[in-house]
Amino acid sequence: MLRDISAQAVFMGFLTAFAGFASSFAVVLQGLTAVGASEAQAASGLMALAIAMGLGGIILSAATRAPVSVAWSTPGAALLASTGAIDGGFAAVVGAFLVCGFGFILAGLWKPLGRAIGAIPAPLANAMLAGILVSLCLAPFRAIAFDPLLGLPILLAWIIVGAFNKLLAVPAALTVYFLIVAFGVDVSAQGLNSVYASAVPRLEFISPAFSVAGILNIAIPLFIVTMASQNIPGIAVMTSNGFAAKPRLWFTVTGIFSVLAAPFGGHAVNLAALTAAMCAGEDAHRDPNRRYWAAIVAGMGYIAYGLLAGVVTAFVSIAPAILIQAVAGLALIAAFSGATVAAFKDPGTREAAAVTFLVSASGVSVGGISGAFWGLIAGGAIMLVKRTKLF
């Protein structure tokens, strides 16, 4: 293995870790906080996820000699942000995380479940994701309305840098956010002390509780969104770069690490999509057989960033929440646009996709079950009626 390492792969690995962590950790924090996690629990969840995806990527890449990149579920975190708190508190949320993790393992070990997820119509899955994301993508503009001097520079950094390099657009917005917090926001001595006190990594164990509300509101939608928006595209990225697909192994291992991260506040880890292309493509190395080192180095980077999760979370908490929500919203715009285009591409399923999108975006809760679940059910019913021509 050491003979396969190269400077090119090492560089791409570090770039992958930086882009993967910096571009979406704000979404993860927002999601965990929205479902009831305290600051310490959110930091613990962020750390557990970063370590889990780092170890998962290292183990899978080293074992298969393929650049298997593992990431946290960014669409899943967005789902949490749109769902909000449920009965039973964060303990019930953690129980839902565990159920979802075991679902990934089951999808890897039992083929019919994986095929069933693959059978969910892509327009409906994308419409549900777009509906989940739309309210979050409005945050950058709400931040400008809150304070133009604070919100506008974040948006401008994303636009200007993105015009030259889309990969660095969100990290640029994040950098501006940190500069604004450091120089443009009055920070109390207590806030600074909390940042210093968080320098020591600390995991918080949350005893899980299981409830019907947690399974229907979080576990099932989280499982579907992650499989449809992360795992399936992740497989496509690997195969398009010439690597053999091993979904059973990949789903099982990422499911195991999801289960291990859940009691510490982590919602889910899965196959990476965008960052997978960075490690699996020619930029990692001309020889495909040596690209796996890029994923291994990226895994090491994720673990290192995970150990800083407490400091990052404490630093974020000392500024107005709308600012970090703006960064999170910018990080999700690409996913929102892609999901929207895919949802409404086929005229034959456009009405069903529209209903799924609107119900999911409405935030309506019926019987204690969130809109994401009902959106998929409503869109599926309309599609079924149209296809069977019942009327």
KATA-V64360 format. One record per pair of residues at least 24 apart in sequence whose ideal C-beta (glycine too) atoms are under 6 Angstrom apart, sorted by sequence separation. I is the first residue (numbers start at 1). J is the second residue. D is the distance in Angstrom with one decimal. If there is no record, write none. Layout:
BEGIN
((I & J & D) (I & J & D))
END
This chain:
BEGIN
((355 & 379 & 5.1) (352 & 379 & 4.4) (355 & 382 & 5.5) (150 & 180 & 5.6) (352 & 382 & 4.2) (352 & 383 & 4.1) (234 & 271 & 2.9) (234 & 272 & 5.8) (231 & 270 & 5.2) (234 & 273 & 5.1) (237 & 276 & 4.4) (241 & 280 & 4.1) (230 & 270 & 4.2) (231 & 271 & 4.9) (233 & 273 & 4.2) (237 & 277 & 5.1) (241 & 281 & 6.0) (226 & 268 & 5.3) (234 & 276 & 5.4) (238 & 280 & 5.9) (230 & 273 & 5.8) (28 & 72 & 6.0) (226 & 270 & 5.1) (35 & 80 & 4.9) (31 & 77 & 3.5) (34 & 80 & 5.8) (242 & 288 & 5.7) (27 & 74 & 5.5) (34 & 81 & 4.5) (28 & 77 & 4.6) (31 & 80 & 3.4) (36 & 85 & 4.5) (24 & 74 & 4.6) (27 & 77 & 4.6) (31 & 81 & 4.4) (34 & 84 & 5.5) (35 & 85 & 5.9) (82 & 132 & 5.0) (20 & 71 & 5.8) (27 & 78 & 5.9) (30 & 81 & 4.9) (36 & 89 & 5.3) (37 & 90 & 5.3) (79 & 132 & 5.2) (36 & 90 & 4.1) (75 & 129 & 5.6) (78 & 132 & 5.4) (78 & 133 & 5.4) (81 & 136 & 5.8) (35 & 93 & 4.7) (78 & 136 & 5.6) (205 & 263 & 5.7) (203 & 264 & 4.9) (129 & 225 & 5.9) (129 & 229 & 5.4) (125 & 228 & 3.9) (201 & 307 & 4.7) (202 & 310 & 6.0) (98 & 208 & 5.5) (117 & 227 & 4.6) (94 & 206 & 4.7) (198 & 310 & 3.6) (199 & 311 & 5.7) (95 & 208 & 4.0) (198 & 311 & 5.0) (94 & 208 & 4.4) (95 & 209 & 5.0) (95 & 210 & 4.1) (99 & 215 & 5.7) (198 & 314 & 4.0) (92 & 209 & 4.8) (91 & 209 & 4.1) (96 & 214 & 3.8) (92 & 211 & 4.8) (95 & 214 & 5.3) (100 & 219 & 4.7) (195 & 314 & 4.5) (99 & 219 & 4.0) (103 & 223 & 4.5) (194 & 314 & 4.8) (195 & 315 & 5.4) (88 & 209 & 5.3) (92 & 214 & 4.2) (96 & 218 & 3.8) (100 & 222 & 4.7) (88 & 211 & 4.9) (96 & 219 & 4.0) (100 & 223 & 4.8) (87 & 213 & 5.1) (86 & 213 & 5.0) (191 & 318 & 3.8) (86 & 214 & 6.0) (86 & 217 & 5.4) (187 & 318 & 5.2) (83 & 217 & 5.8) (185 & 319 & 5.0) (181 & 319 & 4.4) (108 & 248 & 4.8) (79 & 221 & 5.7) (79 & 222 & 5.9) (108 & 251 & 3.3) (107 & 251 & 4.9) (108 & 252 & 3.3) (76 & 222 & 4.8) (79 & 225 & 5.5) (177 & 323 & 5.9) (23 & 170 & 4.0) (104 & 251 & 5.4) (105 & 252 & 5.5) (19 & 167 & 5.6) (22 & 171 & 4.3) (76 & 225 & 5.6) (75 & 225 & 4.8) (76 & 226 & 5.0) (104 & 254 & 5.9) (105 & 255 & 3.5) (177 & 327 & 5.3) (104 & 255 & 3.0) (221 & 372 & 4.4) (22 & 174 & 5.3) (217 & 369 & 5.9) (221 & 373 & 5.5) (73 & 226 & 4.4) (174 & 327 & 5.4) (216 & 369 & 4.8) (217 & 370 & 4.6) (75 & 229 & 4.3) (101 & 255 & 5.4) (104 & 258 & 5.7) (173 & 327 & 5.4) (213 & 368 & 5.1) (73 & 230 & 5.7) (101 & 258 & 3.4) (173 & 330 & 5.3) (216 & 373 & 5.9) (101 & 259 & 3.8) (44 & 203 & 5.0) (44 & 204 & 3.8) (170 & 330 & 5.8) (101 & 262 & 5.5) (170 & 331 & 4.7) (41 & 204 & 5.1) (40 & 204 & 5.3) (98 & 262 & 4.6) (97 & 262 & 3.8) (94 & 262 & 5.8) (100 & 268 & 5.7) (97 & 267 & 5.2) (154 & 326 & 5.3) (158 & 330 & 4.8) (151 & 326 & 5.9) (146 & 322 & 5.0) (66 & 243 & 4.8) (143 & 322 & 4.8) (143 & 323 & 5.8) (143 & 326 & 3.8) (70 & 254 & 6.0) (139 & 325 & 4.1) (140 & 326 & 4.3) (139 & 326 & 5.0) (140 & 329 & 4.8) (139 & 329 & 3.6) (140 & 330 & 5.5) (76 & 267 & 5.4) (76 & 268 & 5.0) (137 & 329 & 4.9) (60 & 253 & 5.7) (136 & 329 & 5.3) (73 & 268 & 4.2) (137 & 332 & 5.5) (136 & 332 & 5.5) (137 & 333 & 5.3) (56 & 253 & 5.9) (72 & 269 & 5.5) (73 & 270 & 5.3) (56 & 254 & 5.8) (70 & 269 & 5.6) (133 & 332 & 5.1) (137 & 336 & 5.0) (56 & 257 & 4.5) (71 & 272 & 3.8) (69 & 272 & 3.7) (133 & 336 & 4.2) (71 & 275 & 6.0) (52 & 257 & 4.1) (69 & 275 & 5.1) (130 & 336 & 5.8) (69 & 276 & 4.2) (52 & 261 & 4.2) (130 & 339 & 4.1) (69 & 279 & 5.0) (129 & 339 & 4.4) (130 & 340 & 4.6) (49 & 261 & 5.6) (67 & 279 & 4.0) (48 & 261 & 4.1) (56 & 269 & 5.9) (67 & 280 & 4.7) (126 & 339 & 4.3) (130 & 343 & 5.5) (48 & 264 & 3.8) (53 & 269 & 4.6) (126 & 342 & 4.2) (127 & 343 & 3.9) (49 & 266 & 4.1) (52 & 269 & 5.0) (126 & 343 & 4.0) (48 & 266 & 4.0) (44 & 264 & 5.1) (45 & 265 & 2.8) (123 & 343 & 5.1) (44 & 265 & 4.7) (45 & 266 & 4.9) (123 & 346 & 5.9) (41 & 265 & 4.9) (67 & 291 & 4.4) (67 & 292 & 4.8) (66 & 292 & 5.6) (69 & 295 & 5.0) (123 & 349 & 4.3) (127 & 353 & 4.0) (131 & 357 & 4.5) (65 & 292 & 5.2) (67 & 294 & 5.6) (68 & 295 & 5.8) (130 & 357 & 5.5) (134 & 361 & 5.0) (37 & 265 & 5.9) (67 & 295 & 4.1) (128 & 356 & 5.4) (132 & 360 & 5.7) (127 & 356 & 3.9) (131 & 360 & 2.7) (123 & 353 & 4.4) (127 & 357 & 4.2) (131 & 361 & 3.8) (61 & 292 & 4.5) (124 & 356 & 5.0) (128 & 360 & 4.9) (61 & 295 & 4.1) (61 & 296 & 5.0) (57 & 295 & 5.1) (58 & 296 & 5.3) (132 & 372 & 5.7) (58 & 299 & 3.8) (57 & 299 & 3.7) (128 & 372 & 5.8) (131 & 375 & 5.7) (54 & 299 & 4.1) (128 & 375 & 5.2) (54 & 302 & 3.5) (128 & 376 & 5.2) (53 & 302 & 5.4) (54 & 303 & 3.8) (50 & 302 & 4.9) (51 & 303 & 5.4) (124 & 376 & 6.0) (78 & 332 & 5.9) (20 & 275 & 4.5) (50 & 305 & 5.4) (51 & 306 & 4.5) (124 & 379 & 4.6) (50 & 306 & 2.9) (16 & 275 & 4.9) (47 & 306 & 4.7) (16 & 278 & 4.7) (47 & 309 & 3.8) (16 & 279 & 5.7) (46 & 309 & 4.1) (12 & 278 & 6.0) (43 & 309 & 5.1) (43 & 310 & 4.6) (43 & 313 & 3.8) (12 & 283 & 5.6) (42 & 313 & 5.7) (12 & 284 & 4.5) (9 & 284 & 5.3) (9 & 285 & 5.2) (8 & 285 & 5.3) (39 & 317 & 5.5) (6 & 285 & 5.6) (13 & 294 & 4.4) (17 & 298 & 4.6) (12 & 294 & 4.4) (16 & 298 & 4.1) (9 & 293 & 4.0) (13 & 297 & 2.6) (17 & 301 & 2.6) (21 & 305 & 4.5) (9 & 294 & 4.3) (13 & 298 & 4.3) (17 & 302 & 5.4) (4 & 290 & 4.5) (10 & 297 & 5.2) (14 & 301 & 5.6) (83 & 370 & 4.9) (5 & 293 & 4.9) (4 & 293 & 5.9) (30 & 325 & 5.9) (26 & 324 & 5.0) (30 & 328 & 5.0) (26 & 327 & 4.6) (27 & 328 & 4.4) (26 & 328 & 4.0) (27 & 331 & 5.7) (24 & 331 & 5.2) (23 & 331 & 5.2))
END
